Amino acid sequence: MSDPKPAAAGQTGSWHVPAPTDGDRVWSRLAAYVRSGDFLLHGSRTPGLHQLTPRTPIDHSPDRFSKTTAVFATEDPTWAIAYAVRSANTPGFLNACFYPGSTPGREAERRIFLSFAHPENGQPPMDAGVVYVLPAQGFSRMPSYLDPQLGVITECQWISTDPVPVSAAIPVHPQNLPLQPRRHDHREAARRAADEPHGFPWLVRSRAAKRSP
């Protein structure tokens, strides 16, 4: 991974944007936990949990890491909130959060992409959720890799293969997102993805984009 040249954030396309570095009081509270270096974040639609247990995610990315039976977490508050506020009516969520290069950079270097599929019943794609604050000890970051479109990147994704106690539970709402997610047609996205399973064809062909059906 040391040979390829890292992608420059401003040269990798318009589908991703700089991850927010500030937000409202809820976002700032979550950011303060992460900035301490002691905690990570996990967005969920399920309230009232006191411990998170490893689960096998439904993920169509080509990498094996994203399919690990584990508790997943991130250092990015916006990404965590987005997972928490995805409505049960939303048939798809396309997303990515990463640093250009082979090592994690500064907050201002993070890139993010969020897109919710239009619910078929016409309901809003977002609803209330909760972000769980988890102790960072015991988590491992996803290794950096060479993305064919972005160059070498490091995702803001961590896993623990052991159960993790909840340190705090922060209720979140769509208005706590400091940016507005995109929208897409789930059927069209699924059709294009079937034509090229290892790409992200409707916006960019990239392993960095996660797909949650």
C-alpha positions, 0 to 999 in steps of 0.5 A: 500500500505504500507505493500507490500515490494517495488520492488528493481530496480535491481531485477525486470527484464530486460525489463525496464532500468534506465531512463536517467539522462542526454542527449543532449541540448534539453533533458537538457532544458526539464529537467531543466524545470522539475527540477525547480519544477514548470513544467511538460512535455507533448509529442505530434505530434501536433505543434502550440498548446497554450492550452491543453484540457482534452481528453480521452486516448485510453489505455488498462491498467487495471487501471482507472486512465490511462483512465481519461479524462484529460491532461496527463503529466510527469516529465521524459523528455525521456518519454515525447520525446518518446510520441512526436516522435512516428510517425503517421505510428506506429501502437503501442507504449508500454511504462512505466516509474516509481519509485520502491516503494510507493513514488517518488524517485530520478531521478536516481531511475526511470525505463523506457521501450519504444518499438515502433511497426514496421510500416507495410508500412516500414516507420520509427517508429519515426518522429519530434514532440513537447514537451509542457512545462506545469505549474505543478499547478493543476496536480495530480500524479497517486497514487502508486499501487501494481504491481504483477511483480514489487511490489509497484511502483509509475508511472511518470504520472500526470493528470489535468482535466482542460485545461492547458496553454502551457508555452513553446513548444520545438521541438524534434526529434528522435535523442533527445532520450538518449536511443534507443527504442525497436521494436516489432511486433504489430500483435503478441503483440495484439494476446498475449494481447488478450490472457491475457488482463491484462498483458504484456505477450510478455515481462513481465506480468505487469500493469505498461506497457501502451499500445497505439494502 
